[in-house]
Amino acid sequence: QVQLVESGGGLVQPGGSLRLSCAASGFTLDYYGIGWFRQAPGKEREGVSCISRNDDRTYYTDSVKGRFTITRDNARNTVYLEMNSLKPEDTAVYYCAADRHADYEAFCRYPAYYTMDYWGKGTLVTVSS
């Protein structure tokens, strides 16, 4: 069965850290560009961080630069999003998605224009004291 499964979300205090995981089954993540997206209540889906296929170039939206890190572990067929110095405005459902052909930076910057090949069901991150 082809699927992406996110994990690692939860409740964290401002300034805290979380590591999200995006595990793939039924296909090999290495051949895909991977994106982490988030959607807060009442807001549009936003591209947070994305990593290219083949050479692992990365993109971060401005609001998370210096705080979030995206990495890929091909042996585990998993992509991670390390999130540090979390802020209340980071609260959202976080989704990972994979696409075989589209440019990673394009689907990160303009997620509304890309359907993506596979989506996970999301994991909730709540940053609150």
N, C-alpha and C positions, 0 to 999 in steps of 0.2 A: 504494500500500500504506500503510495506516494504522499508524504506529508511533511510539514514543518511543525515543530512543537516548541513553543517558547516556555521558559521557566525562569525563576529567580526573582520575580516581582514580589512586592510586599510593602509593608509600612516602614518608613524610615524617617528619622528626624532630620531637619535641615542640617546640612553639613555632612551628613552620613554618606555611605556608599552602598551600592548594590552591583552585582554582576548578573546580567541577563544572559541566558543561553538560548540558542536557536539550533535545535538538533534536527537533521534531515534523515528521512528514511525513504527508501525506494528510488533514490537518485543520488548522484554524487555532487556535493556542493561545490567542489573545486571548479566545475565547468560553468558555474553561474556567478553573476554579480549578485551580491546580497545587500539588502537594505534593512535598516531598522527605522521604523516609522512610529509615530505616536499620534494619538488623538485624544484630546481633552474634551470634556463635555461642552457642547456648544461651539466647538472649534473645528476647523478643517484638519484633515490628516496632514501631518508635517513629516518631511524627511529629516531624520535626525543624523544618521551616519550611514555611509554605504562603503562597500569594498568591492573592488573590481574582480572579475574572473581572471585567472591566469597569473597576474602579477601583483595582486593585493595592493593596488593604489587605494587610498582612502579619501573620503570626503566627510566633512562635518559642517553642519549648519552653525552659523556664527554663535548662537546662544549656548552651544555646548563645547566649543573649542577650548582645549586646555583642561576640560573636566571629564570628557568621555573618551574612551578608546575602543575602537572596533578591531577585533582580531579573528583570525580563522585558524582552526585546527583541523587539517585535512584527515589526520588519522582517526579523529573522532567524528568526522563529518558534521562539525559543529562550528557555528560562528558565535562569538561572544561580544557583549557590549559592557565594558567596565564603566561604571558611572560613579564619579566622585564629586564631592562638594555639592551634593544635591540641594536643590532649591524647591520651594513650594510650587513654583511655576513649571517644574519638571513633572508634576503629577499628571498622569495620563495612562491610557492603555497603550502598551508598546507591542508592536507587531514586527515580525520579520517577514521578509518576502524575497523571492529568488526570481531572477530572469536570466535566460540563456543568452539573449542577443542584445538587449538594450544597453546603452551606455550607463554605467553606474552613477556618474555624476548627474546625468540628465534625469534619471528617475528619482534621484534624491532631491534635486532642486524642484522638480515639477511632478510630484507624485500623482496629481490629478490627471495627467495625460498618459499614464502608463497603467496597464491592467496587471502586469507581472504574471509570470507563469504559475507561481505557487505562493500562497499566503498561509501564515499560521493563524491561530485563533486569538492570540494576544495574551499578555500578562499585565496585570494592573500594578502600577507603581504609584504609591501615595507618599508624598513628602509632607509631613506635618508634625508639629510638636504637640 
